[in-house]
């Protein structure tokens, strides 16, 4: 990583306070509730203080879309 990478991460962390922090059980529970309540990813990101990409990645990792389709 070079200085440009560090600057990019610093900017993201400034805008999204929880960015790059591990997800904990409370975060996952809130994400699950928001997802099944039909909250848009952008709003989830704001509530969870994460990036939209992080929220989408966690939804995929937890396979929430597969569960919802059942």
C-alpha positions as CSV (number, residue, x, y, z in Angstrom):
1,X,0.0,0.0,0.0
2,X,1.2,3.5,-0.7
3,X,0.2,6.9,0.6
4,X,-2.6,7.2,-1.9
5,X,-4.2,4.0,-0.6
6,X,-3.9,5.2,3.0
7,X,-5.5,8.6,2.1
8,X,-8.4,6.8,0.4
9,X,-9.0,4.6,3.4
10,X,-8.8,7.6,5.7
11,X,-11.4,9.4,3.7
12,X,-13.8,6.4,3.7
13,X,-13.4,6.0,7.4
14,X,-14.1,9.7,7.9
15,X,-17.4,9.4,6.0
16,X,-18.4,6.0,7.3
17,X,-17.4,5.6,11.0
18,X,-17.6,1.8,11.1
19,X,-15.8,1.2,7.8
20,X,-13.1,-1.5,8.0
21,X,-14.2,-2.6,11.4
22,X,-15.3,-6.2,11.9
23,X,-19.0,-6.9,11.8
24,X,-20.3,-8.0,15.2
25,X,-23.5,-9.8,16.2
26,X,-25.4,-6.5,16.8
27,X,-24.4,-5.2,13.4
28,X,-25.5,-8.5,11.7
29,X,-28.9,-8.5,13.6
30,X,-29.6,-4.9,12.6
31,X,-28.6,-5.7,9.0
32,X,-30.9,-8.7,8.9
33,X,-33.8,-6.6,10.3
34,X,-33.3,-3.8,7.8
35,X,-32.9,-6.2,4.9
36,X,-36.1,-8.1,5.6
37,X,-38.0,-4.8,6.3
38,X,-37.1,-3.9,2.7
39,X,-34.9,-0.9,3.6
40,X,-32.8,0.2,0.6
41,X,-29.0,-0.5,0.7
42,X,-28.2,3.2,0.8
43,X,-30.3,3.7,3.9
44,X,-28.8,0.6,5.5
45,X,-25.4,1.9,4.9
46,X,-26.2,5.2,6.6
47,X,-27.8,3.5,9.6
48,X,-24.9,1.0,10.0
49,X,-22.3,3.7,9.2
50,X,-20.8,1.5,6.5
51,X,-20.3,1.9,2.8
52,X,-22.9,0.6,0.4
53,X,-20.4,-1.9,-0.9
54,X,-19.7,-3.2,2.6
55,X,-23.5,-3.7,3.2
56,X,-23.9,-5.5,-0.2
57,X,-20.9,-7.7,0.6
58,X,-22.3,-8.7,4.0
59,X,-25.7,-9.4,2.5
60,X,-24.0,-11.7,0.0
61,X,-21.9,-13.4,2.7
62,X,-24.9,-14.0,4.9
63,X,-26.8,-15.3,1.9
64,X,-29.8,-13.1,2.8
65,X,-31.1,-12.9,-0.7
66,X,-31.2,-16.7,-0.9
67,X,-33.1,-16.9,2.4
68,X,-35.6,-14.2,1.3
69,X,-36.4,-16.1,-2.0
70,X,-37.4,-19.2,-0.1
